[in-house]
Amino acid sequence: MESAEKVHCLIIGSGPAGYTAAIYAARANMKPVLYQGIQPGGQLTITTEVENYPGYSEGIQGPEMMVVFEKQAVRMGADIRYGLVTKVDFLEAPYKVWVDEEKLILADAVIISTGASAKWLGLPSEQRLNGYGVSACAVCDGFFFKGKEVAIVGAGDTAAEEALYLSKMCSKVNMLIRKGAMKASKIMQDRVFRAENIEVHWNTETEEVLGDKKVEAIRVKNNKTNEVSTIPVSAFFVAIGHTPNSDIFKGWLDMDEAGYICTTPGTSKTNMEGVFASGDVQDKIYRQAVTAAGSGCMAALDAERYLSMKELV
């Protein structure tokens, strides 16, 4: 095996949280090394227009925004690298982290910003039109479909919340539910049923998202009657949950039942001293670029205090 490389601050992941952590860590002279992971730039690289991040008055394309973040981190002195972290050993400091199964890094402090991945239905048309009317975030993209008819698939609290959010700006929201009941809490269900422009389609599965260059309709099937129908919509939102990218940290870090890394409230601290978590891998509530960036800043500041306390930087 290749000899180990020693670093002060290792950042795993490269979305808004990881890049912001890198900017702050570099400015604090922590000489951060950031590994970008399997999807450099994170979830924003599969979104198109971003209009809700402060500072971009005209809006910006998601991938372009992440390029700007990366350039800023590099200008501050962060060492940004391609590579996927495949294994960790947090038994004792400095912590051992393996990149691409072979390169070993010894890190005094580790900031985890590996994000979360949206769950999809698995339809080819859903991926083809992703960013062209197909979205996994109503709060991010609902605004673009003001006054239009849309559909959302999902039966839990998040789906209900996003359906209600969409109902405030869209002419009609078709809520597609696979079973004959919702999993959402009673209070959220009541709100959905009270909304005049939300139509709930029970026992309904999406067969295809229709449209050439953008979403134009969806083909659905009632799994009780086998009746197939087409609903004309301008957007198709998928709200069936997210999976935090935390598998390699299992057994080392405390997580909730869904796999989100637990942090001490108001901080980025995990149960392991010197290991910090930021962004969507520890946030299942807000999941926005701006909140991820904020938590990346917190993680860098927490790491800097930790390293100063240990007199390592």
Secondary structure as a PSIPRED ss2 file (coil, helix, strand):
# PSIPRED VFORMAT (PSIPRED V4.0)

   1 M C   1.000  0.000  0.000
   2 E C   1.000  0.000  0.000
   3 S C   1.000  0.000  0.000
   4 A C   1.000  0.000  0.000
   5 E E   0.000  0.000  1.000
   6 K E   0.000  0.000  1.000
   7 V E   0.000  0.000  1.000
   8 H E   0.000  0.000  1.000
   9 C E   0.000  0.000  1.000
  10 L E   0.000  0.000  1.000
  11 I E   0.000  0.000  1.000
  12 I E   0.000  0.000  1.000
  13 G C   1.000  0.000  0.000
  14 S C   1.000  0.000  0.000
  15 G C   1.000  0.000  0.000
  16 P H   0.000  1.000  0.000
  17 A H   0.000  1.000  0.000
  18 G H   0.000  1.000  0.000
  19 Y H   0.000  1.000  0.000
  20 T H   0.000  1.000  0.000
  21 A H   0.000  1.000  0.000
  22 A H   0.000  1.000  0.000
  23 I H   0.000  1.000  0.000
  24 Y H   0.000  1.000  0.000
  25 A H   0.000  1.000  0.000
  26 A H   0.000  1.000  0.000
  27 R H   0.000  1.000  0.000
  28 A C   1.000  0.000  0.000
  29 N C   1.000  0.000  0.000
  30 M C   1.000  0.000  0.000
  31 K C   1.000  0.000  0.000
  32 P C   1.000  0.000  0.000
  33 V E   0.000  0.000  1.000
  34 L E   0.000  0.000  1.000
  35 Y E   0.000  0.000  1.000
  36 Q C   1.000  0.000  0.000
  37 G C   1.000  0.000  0.000
  38 I C   1.000  0.000  0.000
  39 Q C   1.000  0.000  0.000
  40 P C   1.000  0.000  0.000
  41 G C   1.000  0.000  0.000
  42 G H   0.000  1.000  0.000
  43 Q H   0.000  1.000  0.000
  44 L H   0.000  1.000  0.000
  45 T H   0.000  1.000  0.000
  46 I H   0.000  1.000  0.000
  47 T C   1.000  0.000  0.000
  48 T C   1.000  0.000  0.000
  49 E E   0.000  0.000  1.000
  50 V E   0.000  0.000  1.000
  51 E C   1.000  0.000  0.000
  52 N C   1.000  0.000  0.000
  53 Y C   1.000  0.000  0.000
  54 P C   1.000  0.000  0.000
  55 G C   1.000  0.000  0.000
  56 Y C   1.000  0.000  0.000
  57 S C   1.000  0.000  0.000
  58 E C   1.000  0.000  0.000
  59 G C   1.000  0.000  0.000
  60 I E   0.000  0.000  1.000
  61 Q E   0.000  0.000  1.000
  62 G H   0.000  1.000  0.000
  63 P H   0.000  1.000  0.000
  64 E H   0.000  1.000  0.000
  65 M H   0.000  1.000  0.000
  66 M H   0.000  1.000  0.000
  67 V H   0.000  1.000  0.000
  68 V H   0.000  1.000  0.000
  69 F H   0.000  1.000  0.000
  70 E H   0.000  1.000  0.000
  71 K H   0.000  1.000  0.000
  72 Q H   0.000  1.000  0.000
  73 A H   0.000  1.000  0.000
  74 V H   0.000  1.000  0.000
  75 R H   0.000  1.000  0.000
  76 M H   0.000  1.000  0.000
  77 G C   1.000  0.000  0.000
  78 A C   1.000  0.000  0.000
  79 D E   0.000  0.000  1.000
  80 I E   0.000  0.000  1.000
  81 R E   0.000  0.000  1.000
  82 Y C   1.000  0.000  0.000
  83 G C   1.000  0.000  0.000
  84 L C   1.000  0.000  0.000
  85 V E   0.000  0.000  1.000
  86 T E   0.000  0.000  1.000
  87 K E   0.000  0.000  1.000
  88 V E   0.000  0.000  1.000
  89 D E   0.000  0.000  1.000
  90 F C   1.000  0.000  0.000
  91 L C   1.000  0.000  0.000
  92 E C   1.000  0.000  0.000
  93 A C   1.000  0.000  0.000
  94 P C   1.000  0.000  0.000
  95 Y E   0.000  0.000  1.000
  96 K E   0.000  0.000  1.000
  97 V E   0.000  0.000  1.000
  98 W E   0.000  0.000  1.000
  99 V E   0.000  0.000  1.000
 100 D C   1.000  0.000  0.000
 101 E C   1.000  0.000  0.000
 102 E C   1.000  0.000  0.000
 103 K E   0.000  0.000  1.000
 104 L E   0.000  0.000  1.000
 105 I E   0.000  0.000  1.000
 106 L E   0.000  0.000  1.000
 107 A E   0.000  0.000  1.000
 108 D E   0.000  0.000  1.000
 109 A E   0.000  0.000  1.000
 110 V E   0.000  0.000  1.000
 111 I E   0.000  0.000  1.000
 112 I E   0.000  0.000  1.000
 113 S C   1.000  0.000  0.000
 114 T C   1.000  0.000  0.000
 115 G C   1.000  0.000  0.000
 116 A E   0.000  0.000  1.000
 117 S E   0.000  0.000  1.000
 118 A E   0.000  0.000  1.000
 119 K C   1.000  0.000  0.000
 120 W C   1.000  0.000  0.000
 121 L C   1.000  0.000  0.000
 122 G C   1.000  0.000  0.000
 123 L C   1.000  0.000  0.000
 124 P H   0.000  1.000  0.000
 125 S H   0.000  1.000  0.000
 126 E H   0.000  1.000  0.000
 127 Q H   0.000  1.000  0.000
 128 R H   0.000  1.000  0.000
 129 L C   1.000  0.000  0.000
 130 N E   0.000  0.000  1.000
 131 G C   1.000  0.000  0.000
 132 Y C   1.000  0.000  0.000
 133 G C   1.000  0.000  0.000
 134 V E   0.000  0.000  1.000
 135 S E   0.000  0.000  1.000
 136 A C   1.000  0.000  0.000
 137 C C   1.000  0.000  0.000
 138 A H   0.000  1.000  0.000
 139 V H   0.000  1.000  0.000
 140 C H   0.000  1.000  0.000
 141 D H   0.000  1.000  0.000
 142 G H   0.000  1.000  0.000
 143 F H   0.000  1.000  0.000
 144 F H   0.000  1.000  0.000
 145 F H   0.000  1.000  0.000
 146 K C   1.000  0.000  0.000
 147 G C   1.000  0.000  0.000
 148 K C   1.000  0.000  0.000
 149 E E   0.000  0.000  1.000
 150 V E   0.000  0.000  1.000
 151 A E   0.000  0.000  1.000
 152 I E   0.000  0.000  1.000
 153 V E   0.000  0.000  1.000
 154 G C   1.000  0.000  0.000
 155 A C   1.000  0.000  0.000
 156 G C   1.000  0.000  0.000
 157 D H   0.000  1.000  0.000
 158 T H   0.000  1.000  0.000
 159 A H   0.000  1.000  0.000
 160 A H   0.000  1.000  0.000
 161 E H   0.000  1.000  0.000
 162 E H   0.000  1.000  0.000
 163 A H   0.000  1.000  0.000
 164 L H   0.000  1.000  0.000
 165 Y H   0.000  1.000  0.000
 166 L H   0.000  1.000  0.000
 167 S H   0.000  1.000  0.000
 168 K C   1.000  0.000  0.000
 169 M C   1.000  0.000  0.000
 170 C C   1.000  0.000  0.000
 171 S C   1.000  0.000  0.000
 172 K E   0.000  0.000  1.000
 173 V E   0.000  0.000  1.000
 174 N E   0.000  0.000  1.000
 175 M E   0.000  0.000  1.000
 176 L E   0.000  0.000  1.000
 177 I C   1.000  0.000  0.000
 178 R C   1.000  0.000  0.000
 179 K C   1.000  0.000  0.000
 180 G C   1.000  0.000  0.000
 181 A C   1.000  0.000  0.000
 182 M C   1.000  0.000  0.000
 183 K C   1.000  0.000  0.000
 184 A C   1.000  0.000  0.000
 185 S C   1.000  0.000  0.000
 186 K H   0.000  1.000  0.000
 187 I H   0.000  1.000  0.000
 188 M H   0.000  1.000  0.000
 189 Q H   0.000  1.000  0.000
 190 D H   0.000  1.000  0.000
 191 R H   0.000  1.000  0.000
 192 V H   0.000  1.000  0.000
 193 F H   0.000  1.000  0.000
 194 R H   0.000  1.000  0.000
 195 A C   1.000  0.000  0.000
 196 E C   1.000  0.000  0.000
 197 N C   1.000  0.000  0.000
 198 I E   0.000  0.000  1.000
 199 E E   0.000  0.000  1.000
 200 V E   0.000  0.000  1.000
 201 H E   0.000  0.000  1.000
 202 W C   1.000  0.000  0.000
 203 N C   1.000  0.000  0.000
 204 T E   0.000  0.000  1.000
 205 E E   0.000  0.000  1.000
 206 T E   0.000  0.000  1.000
 207 E E   0.000  0.000  1.000
 208 E E   0.000  0.000  1.000
 209 V E   0.000  0.000  1.000
 210 L E   0.000  0.000  1.000
 211 G C   1.000  0.000  0.000
 212 D C   1.000  0.000  0.000
 213 K C   1.000  0.000  0.000
 214 K C   1.000  0.000  0.000
 215 V C   1.000  0.000  0.000
 216 E C   1.000  0.000  0.000
 217 A E   0.000  0.000  1.000
 218 I E   0.000  0.000  1.000
 219 R E   0.000  0.000  1.000
 220 V E   0.000  0.000  1.000
 221 K E   0.000  0.000  1.000
 222 N E   0.000  0.000  1.000
 223 N C   1.000  0.000  0.000
 224 K C   1.000  0.000  0.000
 225 T C   1.000  0.000  0.000
 226 N C   1.000  0.000  0.000
 227 E C   1.000  0.000  0.000
 228 V E   0.000  0.000  1.000
 229 S E   0.000  0.000  1.000
 230 T E   0.000  0.000  1.000
 231 I E   0.000  0.000  1.000
 232 P E   0.000  0.000  1.000
 233 V C   1.000  0.000  0.000
 234 S C   1.000  0.000  0.000
 235 A E   0.000  0.000  1.000
 236 F E   0.000  0.000  1.000
 237 F E   0.000  0.000  1.000
 238 V E   0.000  0.000  1.000
 239 A C   1.000  0.000  0.000
 240 I C   1.000  0.000  0.000
 241 G C   1.000  0.000  0.000
 242 H E   0.000  0.000  1.000
 243 T E   0.000  0.000  1.000
 244 P E   0.000  0.000  1.000
 245 N C   1.000  0.000  0.000
 246 S C   1.000  0.000  0.000
 247 D H   0.000  1.000  0.000
 248 I H   0.000  1.000  0.000
 249 F H   0.000  1.000  0.000
 250 K C   1.000  0.000  0.000
 251 G C   1.000  0.000  0.000
 252 W C   1.000  0.000  0.000
 253 L C   1.000  0.000  0.000
 254 D C   1.000  0.000  0.000
 255 M E   0.000  0.000  1.000
 256 D C   1.000  0.000  0.000
 257 E C   1.000  0.000  0.000
 258 A C   1.000  0.000  0.000
 259 G C   1.000  0.000  0.000
 260 Y C   1.000  0.000  0.000
 261 I E   0.000  0.000  1.000
 262 C C   1.000  0.000  0.000
 263 T C   1.000  0.000  0.000
 264 T C   1.000  0.000  0.000
 265 P C   1.000  0.000  0.000
 266 G C   1.000  0.000  0.000
 267 T C   1.000  0.000  0.000
 268 S C   1.000  0.000  0.000
 269 K E   0.000  0.000  1.000
 270 T C   1.000  0.000  0.000
 271 N C   1.000  0.000  0.000
 272 M C   1.000  0.000  0.000
 273 E C   1.000  0.000  0.000
 274 G C   1.000  0.000  0.000
 275 V E   0.000  0.000  1.000
 276 F E   0.000  0.000  1.000
 277 A E   0.000  0.000  1.000
 278 S C   1.000  0.000  0.000
 279 G H   0.000  1.000  0.000
 280 D H   0.000  1.000  0.000
 281 V H   0.000  1.000  0.000
 282 Q C   1.000  0.000  0.000
 283 D C   1.000  0.000  0.000
 284 K C   1.000  0.000  0.000
 285 I C   1.000  0.000  0.000
 286 Y C   1.000  0.000  0.000
 287 R C   1.000  0.000  0.000
 288 Q C   1.000  0.000  0.000
 289 A H   0.000  1.000  0.000
 290 V H   0.000  1.000  0.000
 291 T H   0.000  1.000  0.000
 292 A H   0.000  1.000  0.000
 293 A H   0.000  1.000  0.000
 294 G H   0.000  1.000  0.000
 295 S H   0.000  1.000  0.000
 296 G H   0.000  1.000  0.000
 297 C H   0.000  1.000  0.000
 298 M H   0.000  1.000  0.000
 299 A H   0.000  1.000  0.000
 300 A H   0.000  1.000  0.000
 301 L H   0.000  1.000  0.000
 302 D H   0.000  1.000  0.000
 303 A H   0.000  1.000  0.000
 304 E H   0.000  1.000  0.000
 305 R H   0.000  1.000  0.000
 306 Y H   0.000  1.000  0.000
 307 L H   0.000  1.000  0.000
 308 S H   0.000  1.000  0.000
 309 M H   0.000  1.000  0.000
 310 K C   1.000  0.000  0.000
 311 E C   1.000  0.000  0.000
 312 L C   1.000  0.000  0.000
 313 V C   1.000  0.000  0.000
